[in-house]
Amino acid sequence: MHELSVVMSIVEMAEEKTRQHGATNVEQINIDIGCLAGIEFGALDFVWEAAVKDSVLEGAERIIHKIPGRGKCSVCGNQFQMNNIFDSCPTCQSYQNEVITGQELIVKSLIVN
Ligand SMILES: [Zn+2]
């Protein structure tokens, strides 16, 4: 499952940062995830508990910020909300669009102790 590898890389990153700060566990983790990043939020929830078990993230408060998808049409310049990476421009129906936001997958901050 794709989401499992995503969570495992978040765990790895958190382990490293926590060690760097001489801490032993994470109290809170803030993650930005774009709605076009290909992450199934339900699946992420589903794998999270098992993936963080026995890691520094076990028991950490998890705050996920969903970044809405926005695209810009390369033909008419219109900016619009994208729910899917293959959405067409609502004004001219072009498929030549540039994704402006929505593909983020970033750990914004960690509170360690
Ligand atoms: Zn357009």
Backbone and ligand atoms as CSV (ligand in chain L), in Angstrom:
chain,resi,resn,atom,element,x,y,z
A,1,MET,N,N,0.845,-1.207,0.000
A,1,MET,CA,C,0.000,0.000,0.000
A,1,MET,C,C,0.880,1.256,0.000
A,2,HIS,N,N,0.577,2.144,-0.887
A,2,HIS,CA,C,1.333,3.381,-1.063
A,2,HIS,C,C,1.388,4.212,0.233
A,3,GLU,N,N,0.256,4.329,0.910
A,3,GLU,CA,C,0.184,5.158,2.122
A,3,GLU,C,C,1.113,4.634,3.207
A,4,LEU,N,N,1.294,3.314,3.240
A,4,LEU,CA,C,2.177,2.746,4.263
A,4,LEU,C,C,3.613,3.239,4.044
A,5,SER,N,N,4.060,3.246,2.801
A,5,SER,CA,C,5.428,3.721,2.553
A,5,SER,C,C,5.542,5.224,2.839
A,6,VAL,N,N,4.468,5.945,2.632
A,6,VAL,CA,C,4.470,7.374,2.961
A,6,VAL,C,C,4.642,7.555,4.471
A,7,VAL,N,N,3.854,6.810,5.244
A,7,VAL,CA,C,3.944,6.931,6.702
A,7,VAL,C,C,5.314,6.465,7.186
A,8,MET,N,N,5.849,5.397,6.572
A,8,MET,CA,C,7.168,4.909,6.997
A,8,MET,C,C,8.251,5.967,6.758
A,9,SER,N,N,8.134,6.703,5.675
A,9,SER,CA,C,9.150,7.741,5.446
A,9,SER,C,C,8.962,8.915,6.405
A,10,ILE,N,N,7.720,9.170,6.810
A,10,ILE,CA,C,7.479,10.209,7.824
A,10,ILE,C,C,8.092,9.754,9.158
A,11,VAL,N,N,7.911,8.483,9.480
A,11,VAL,CA,C,8.462,7.938,10.726
A,11,VAL,C,C,9.989,8.062,10.724
A,12,GLU,N,N,10.605,7.687,9.609
A,12,GLU,CA,C,12.058,7.756,9.485
A,12,GLU,C,C,12.572,9.174,9.730
A,13,MET,N,N,11.891,10.114,9.092
A,13,MET,CA,C,12.266,11.510,9.193
A,13,MET,C,C,12.097,11.993,10.641
A,14,ALA,N,N,11.000,11.590,11.267
A,14,ALA,CA,C,10.736,11.995,12.645
A,14,ALA,C,C,11.766,11.396,13.606
A,15,GLU,N,N,12.159,10.150,13.355
A,15,GLU,CA,C,13.172,9.485,14.196
A,15,GLU,C,C,14.487,10.274,14.143
A,16,GLU,N,N,14.839,10.669,12.917
A,16,GLU,CA,C,16.087,11.388,12.705
A,16,GLU,C,C,16.068,12.744,13.414
A,17,LYS,N,N,14.981,13.497,13.207
A,17,LYS,CA,C,14.867,14.832,13.813
A,17,LYS,C,C,14.856,14.747,15.342
A,18,THR,N,N,14.144,13.747,15.842
A,18,THR,CA,C,14.035,13.592,17.289
A,18,THR,C,C,15.404,13.310,17.890
A,19,ARG,N,N,16.160,12.434,17.209
A,19,ARG,CA,C,17.522,12.113,17.652
A,19,ARG,C,C,18.407,13.343,17.630
A,20,GLN,N,N,18.297,14.096,16.539
A,20,GLN,CA,C,19.097,15.323,16.399
A,20,GLN,C,C,18.878,16.276,17.565
A,21,HIS,N,N,17.673,16.281,18.097
A,21,HIS,CA,C,17.348,17.188,19.189
A,21,HIS,C,C,17.543,16.549,20.556
A,22,GLY,N,N,18.085,15.337,20.553
A,22,GLY,CA,C,18.323,14.636,21.798
A,22,GLY,C,C,17.049,14.310,22.561
A,23,ALA,N,N,15.945,14.216,21.838
A,23,ALA,CA,C,14.657,13.919,22.462
A,23,ALA,C,C,14.331,12.439,22.301
A,24,THR,N,N,13.299,12.007,22.978
A,24,THR,CA,C,12.957,10.593,22.899
A,24,THR,C,C,11.612,10.321,22.228
A,25,ASN,N,N,10.755,11.293,22.243
A,25,ASN,CA,C,9.528,11.087,21.472
A,25,ASN,C,C,8.884,12.373,20.992
A,26,VAL,N,N,7.925,12.192,20.102
A,26,VAL,CA,C,7.262,13.327,19.470
A,26,VAL,C,C,5.906,13.547,20.137
A,27,GLU,N,N,5.655,14.806,20.512
A,27,GLU,CA,C,4.383,15.127,21.117
A,27,GLU,C,C,3.326,15.440,20.065
A,28,GLN,N,N,3.790,16.169,19.049
A,28,GLN,CA,C,2.845,16.595,18.019
A,28,GLN,C,C,3.559,16.682,16.673
A,29,ILE,N,N,2.868,16.244,15.658
A,29,ILE,CA,C,3.426,16.352,14.307
A,29,ILE,C,C,2.402,17.037,13.394
A,30,ASN,N,N,2.886,18.009,12.652
A,30,ASN,CA,C,2.044,18.738,11.699
A,30,ASN,C,C,2.459,18.375,10.285
A,31,ILE,N,N,1.524,17.924,9.516
A,31,ILE,CA,C,1.839,17.503,8.149
A,31,ILE,C,C,0.912,18.215,7.166
A,32,ASP,N,N,1.493,18.728,6.113
A,32,ASP,CA,C,0.722,19.303,5.006
A,32,ASP,C,C,0.596,18.254,3.915
A,33,ILE,N,N,-0.621,17.950,3.546
A,33,ILE,CA,C,-0.797,17.003,2.444
A,33,ILE,C,C,-1.735,17.606,1.412
A,34,GLY,N,N,-1.255,17.701,0.198
A,34,GLY,CA,C,-2.079,18.226,-0.879
A,34,GLY,C,C,-3.112,17.207,-1.316
A,35,CYS,N,N,-4.266,17.706,-1.703
A,35,CYS,CA,C,-5.347,16.822,-2.138
A,35,CYS,C,C,-5.027,16.152,-3.479
A,36,LEU,N,N,-3.974,16.612,-4.155
A,36,LEU,CA,C,-3.572,16.008,-5.428
A,36,LEU,C,C,-2.293,15.194,-5.273
A,37,ALA,N,N,-1.885,14.957,-4.037
A,37,ALA,CA,C,-0.627,14.257,-3.791
A,37,ALA,C,C,-0.754,12.743,-3.969
A,38,GLY,N,N,-1.950,12.295,-4.249
A,38,GLY,CA,C,-2.151,10.870,-4.458
A,38,GLY,C,C,-2.281,10.092,-3.161
A,39,ILE,N,N,-2.580,10.811,-2.082
A,39,ILE,CA,C,-2.722,10.156,-0.779
A,39,ILE,C,C,-4.205,9.968,-0.484
A,40,GLU,N,N,-4.542,8.751,-0.131
A,40,GLU,CA,C,-5.902,8.448,0.292
A,40,GLU,C,C,-5.938,8.679,1.800
A,41,PHE,N,N,-6.673,9.733,2.216
A,41,PHE,CA,C,-6.628,10.105,3.631
A,41,PHE,C,C,-7.160,8.993,4.543
A,42,GLY,N,N,-8.177,8.302,4.087
A,42,GLY,CA,C,-8.729,7.197,4.868
A,42,GLY,C,C,-7.704,6.087,5.055
A,43,ALA,N,N,-6.973,5.804,3.989
A,43,ALA,CA,C,-5.955,4.748,4.037
A,43,ALA,C,C,-4.798,5.170,4.944
A,44,LEU,N,N,-4.488,6.450,4.919
A,44,LEU,CA,C,-3.419,6.978,5.760
A,44,LEU,C,C,-3.774,6.778,7.242
A,45,ASP,N,N,-5.007,7.132,7.588
A,45,ASP,CA,C,-5.503,6.914,8.952
A,45,ASP,C,C,-5.384,5.451,9.332
A,46,PHE,N,N,-5.757,4.626,8.367
A,46,PHE,CA,C,-5.818,3.196,8.597
A,46,PHE,C,C,-4.447,2.602,8.917
A,47,VAL,N,N,-3.411,3.035,8.188
A,47,VAL,CA,C,-2.077,2.460,8.390
A,47,VAL,C,C,-1.282,3.159,9.494
A,48,TRP,N,N,-1.703,4.370,9.854
A,48,TRP,CA,C,-0.918,5.204,10.771
A,48,TRP,C,C,-0.564,4.489,12.080
A,49,GLU,N,N,-1.596,4.032,12.801
A,49,GLU,CA,C,-1.374,3.446,14.127
A,49,GLU,C,C,-0.354,2.306,14.097
A,50,ALA,N,N,-0.519,1.415,13.126
A,50,ALA,CA,C,0.387,0.271,13.036
A,50,ALA,C,C,1.796,0.723,12.655
A,51,ALA,N,N,1.873,1.713,11.760
A,51,ALA,CA,C,3.182,2.156,11.253
A,51,ALA,C,C,3.990,2.895,12.312
A,52,VAL,N,N,3.313,3.620,13.209
A,52,VAL,CA,C,4.067,4.412,14.191
A,52,VAL,C,C,4.336,3.646,15.485
A,53,LYS,N,N,3.788,2.455,15.581
A,53,LYS,CA,C,3.953,1.671,16.801
A,53,LYS,C,C,5.444,1.449,17.076
A,54,ASP,N,N,5.846,1.618,18.340
A,54,ASP,CA,C,7.242,1.460,18.772
A,54,ASP,C,C,8.205,2.463,18.122
A,55,SER,N,N,7.669,3.498,17.526
A,55,SER,CA,C,8.544,4.546,16.991
A,55,SER,C,C,8.371,5.792,17.854
A,56,VAL,N,N,9.150,6.832,17.538
A,56,VAL,CA,C,9.037,8.075,18.304
A,56,VAL,C,C,7.670,8.731,18.117
A,57,LEU,N,N,6.956,8.294,17.089
A,57,LEU,CA,C,5.652,8.907,16.799
A,57,LEU,C,C,4.490,8.213,17.507
A,58,GLU,N,N,4.802,7.129,18.202
A,58,GLU,CA,C,3.722,6.436,18.893
A,58,GLU,C,C,3.110,7.377,19.929
A,59,GLY,N,N,1.812,7.579,19.848
A,59,GLY,CA,C,1.119,8.434,20.805
A,59,GLY,C,C,1.186,9.918,20.477
A,60,ALA,N,N,1.861,10.280,19.399
A,60,ALA,CA,C,1.965,11.691,19.033
A,60,ALA,C,C,0.633,12.191,18.479
A,61,GLU,N,N,0.356,13.453,18.786
A,61,GLU,CA,C,-0.834,14.061,18.207
A,61,GLU,C,C,-0.525,14.370,16.739
A,62,ARG,N,N,-1.415,13.970,15.884
A,62,ARG,CA,C,-1.160,14.140,14.450
A,62,ARG,C,C,-2.121,15.176,13.889
A,63,ILE,N,N,-1.560,16.220,13.324
A,63,ILE,CA,C,-2.398,17.253,12.734
A,63,ILE,C,C,-2.111,17.312,11.241
A,64,ILE,N,N,-3.118,17.013,10.461
A,64,ILE,CA,C,-2.941,17.006,9.011
A,64,ILE,C,C,-3.673,18.191,8.403
A,65,HIS,N,N,-2.938,18.996,7.655
A,65,HIS,CA,C,-3.549,20.116,6.947
A,65,HIS,C,C,-3.720,19.692,5.505
A,66,LYS,N,N,-4.947,19.693,5.057
A,66,LYS,CA,C,-5.190,19.330,3.660
A,66,LYS,C,C,-5.084,20.578,2.801
A,67,ILE,N,N,-4.214,20.518,1.832
A,67,ILE,CA,C,-4.033,21.656,0.928
A,67,ILE,C,C,-4.894,21.411,-0.315
A,68,PRO,N,N,-5.846,22.303,-0.565
A,68,PRO,CA,C,-6.708,22.071,-1.723
A,68,PRO,C,C,-5.937,22.182,-3.035
A,69,GLY,N,N,-6.396,21.464,-4.030
A,69,GLY,CA,C,-5.738,21.502,-5.327
A,69,GLY,C,C,-6.169,22.717,-6.137
A,70,ARG,N,N,-5.180,23.395,-6.713
A,70,ARG,CA,C,-5.486,24.507,-7.619
A,70,ARG,C,C,-4.661,24.342,-8.882
A,71,GLY,N,N,-5.314,24.609,-9.983
A,71,GLY,CA,C,-4.622,24.498,-11.260
A,71,GLY,C,C,-4.722,25.792,-12.033
A,72,LYS,N,N,-3.812,25.928,-13.005
A,72,LYS,CA,C,-3.850,27.096,-13.878
A,72,LYS,C,C,-3.833,26.583,-15.302
A,73,CYS,N,N,-4.784,27.072,-16.074
A,73,CYS,CA,C,-4.894,26.640,-17.461
A,73,CYS,C,C,-3.798,27.302,-18.291
A,74,SER,N,N,-3.079,26.472,-19.080
A,74,SER,CA,C,-1.984,27.012,-19.897
A,74,SER,C,C,-2.519,27.686,-21.150
A,75,VAL,N,N,-3.777,27.453,-21.464
A,75,VAL,CA,C,-4.349,28.015,-22.690
A,75,VAL,C,C,-4.978,29.383,-22.412
A,76,CYS,N,N,-5.899,29.443,-21.420
A,76,CYS,CA,C,-6.602,30.715,-21.199
A,76,CYS,C,C,-6.171,31.425,-19.909
A,77,GLY,N,N,-5.319,30.786,-19.127
A,77,GLY,CA,C,-4.796,31.445,-17.926
A,77,GLY,C,C,-5.724,31.402,-16.723
A,78,ASN,N,N,-6.875,30.792,-16.893
A,78,ASN,CA,C,-7.830,30.667,-15.799
A,78,ASN,C,C,-7.254,29.821,-14.654
A,79,GLN,N,N,-7.530,30.274,-13.415
A,79,GLN,CA,C,-7.144,29.465,-12.255
A,79,GLN,C,C,-8.402,28.851,-11.674
A,80,PHE,N,N,-8.311,27.604,-11.307
A,80,PHE,CA,C,-9.519,26.916,-10.853
A,80,PHE,C,C,-9.187,25.837,-9.829
A,81,GLN,N,N,-10.225,25.403,-9.119
A,81,GLN,CA,C,-10.039,24.344,-8.131
A,81,GLN,C,C,-9.920,23.001,-8.828
A,82,MET,N,N,-8.906,22.239,-8.467
A,82,MET,CA,C,-8.689,20.922,-9.059
A,82,MET,C,C,-8.995,19.851,-8.029
A,83,ASN,N,N,-9.892,18.973,-8.372
A,83,ASN,CA,C,-10.167,17.860,-7.468
A,83,ASN,C,C,-9.408,16.620,-7.906
A,84,ASN,N,N,-8.966,16.667,-9.132
A,84,ASN,CA,C,-8.293,15.546,-9.729
A,84,ASN,C,C,-7.209,16.095,-10.641
A,85,ILE,N,N,-6.084,15.401,-10.670
A,85,ILE,CA,C,-4.947,15.911,-11.436
A,85,ILE,C,C,-5.261,15.985,-12.936
A,86,PHE,N,N,-6.257,15.236,-13.366
A,86,PHE,CA,C,-6.607,15.221,-14.787
A,86,PHE,C,C,-7.818,16.085,-15.108
A,87,ASP,N,N,-8.218,16.944,-14.160
A,87,ASP,CA,C,-9.353,17.836,-14.429
A,87,ASP,C,C,-9.038,18.765,-15.600
A,88,SER,N,N,-10.073,19.069,-16.361
A,88,SER,CA,C,-9.885,20.023,-17.459
A,88,SER,C,C,-10.272,21.415,-16.984
A,89,CYS,N,N,-9.830,22.412,-17.700
A,89,CYS,CA,C,-10.156,23.797,-17.368
A,89,CYS,C,C,-11.661,24.003,-17.502
A,90,PRO,N,N,-12.301,24.536,-16.470
A,90,PRO,CA,C,-13.759,24.702,-16.535
A,90,PRO,C,C,-14.183,25.782,-17.544
A,91,THR,N,N,-13.270,26.645,-17.929
A,91,THR,CA,C,-13.611,27.716,-18.876
A,91,THR,C,C,-13.467,27.260,-20.329
A,92,CYS,N,N,-12.331,26.670,-20.649
A,92,CYS,CA,C,-12.112,26.317,-22.067
A,92,CYS,C,C,-11.944,24.810,-22.284
A,93,GLN,N,N,-12.088,24.031,-21.221
A,93,GLN,CA,C,-12.013,22.555,-21.312
A,93,GLN,C,C,-10.640,22.021,-21.728
A,94,SER,N,N,-9.635,22.865,-21.650
A,94,SER,CA,C,-8.296,22.395,-22.004
A,94,SER,C,C,-7.755,21.456,-20.918
A,95,TYR,N,N,-6.927,20.508,-21.345
A,95,TYR,CA,C,-6.280,19.621,-20.385
A,95,TYR,C,C,-4.830,20.033,-20.134
A,96,GLN,N,N,-4.427,21.137,-20.749
A,96,GLN,CA,C,-3.050,21.613,-20.551
A,96,GLN,C,C,-3.006,22.523,-19.337
A,97,ASN,N,N,-2.956,21.905,-18.189
A,97,ASN,CA,C,-3.007,22.671,-16.956
A,97,ASN,C,C,-1.758,22.449,-16.127
A,98,GLU,N,N,-1.460,23.460,-15.376
A,98,GLU,CA,C,-0.316,23.429,-14.493
A,98,GLU,C,C,-0.891,23.323,-13.080
A,99,VAL,N,N,-0.335,22.431,-12.271
A,99,VAL,CA,C,-0.800,22.329,-10.894
A,99,VAL,C,C,-0.074,23.390,-10.060
A,100,ILE,N,N,-0.830,24.247,-9.392
A,100,ILE,CA,C,-0.213,25.303,-8.573
A,100,ILE,C,C,-0.034,24.810,-7.137
A,101,THR,N,N,-1.081,24.325,-6.551
A,101,THR,CA,C,-0.976,23.745,-5.212
A,101,THR,C,C,-1.751,22.432,-5.172
A,102,GLY,N,N,-1.401,21.607,-4.189
A,102,GLY,CA,C,-2.148,20.369,-4.009
A,102,GLY,C,C,-1.289,19.129,-4.091
A,103,GLN,N,N,0.009,19.287,-4.451
A,103,GLN,CA,C,0.864,18.104,-4.528
A,103,GLN,C,C,1.855,18.029,-3.362
A,104,GLU,N,N,1.613,18.846,-2.342
A,104,GLU,CA,C,2.520,18.886,-1.200
A,104,GLU,C,C,2.439,17.613,-0.357
A,105,LEU,N,N,3.562,17.258,0.178
A,105,LEU,CA,C,3.611,16.227,1.218
A,105,LEU,C,C,4.795,16.613,2.090
A,106,ILE,N,N,4.503,17.429,3.091
A,106,ILE,CA,C,5.570,18.054,3.860
A,106,ILE,C,C,5.308,17.899,5.361
A,107,VAL,N,N,6.328,17.496,6.096
A,107,VAL,CA,C,6.216,17.556,7.543
A,107,VAL,C,C,6.584,18.978,7.939
A,108,LYS,N,N,5.576,19.710,8.388
A,108,LYS,CA,C,5.728,21.131,8.701
A,108,LYS,C,C,6.487,21.348,9.995
A,109,SER,N,N,6.089,20.636,11.013
A,109,SER,CA,C,6.773,20.804,12.290
A,109,SER,C,C,6.569,19.589,13.192
A,110,LEU,N,N,7.503,19.477,14.104
A,110,LEU,CA,C,7.467,18.401,15.092
A,110,LEU,C,C,7.664,19.046,16.456
A,111,ILE,N,N,6.886,18.640,17.430
A,111,ILE,CA,C,7.174,19.060,18.795
A,111,ILE,C,C,7.688,17.812,19.509
A,112,VAL,N,N,8.945,17.903,19.973
A,112,VAL,CA,C,9.556,16.733,20.601
A,112,VAL,C,C,9.774,16.980,22.085
A,113,ASN,N,N,9.940,15.905,22.790
A,113,ASN,CA,C,10.347,16.090,24.194
A,113,ASN,C,C,11.236,14.941,24.651
L,1,ZN,ZN,ZN,-8.687,27.335,-19.982
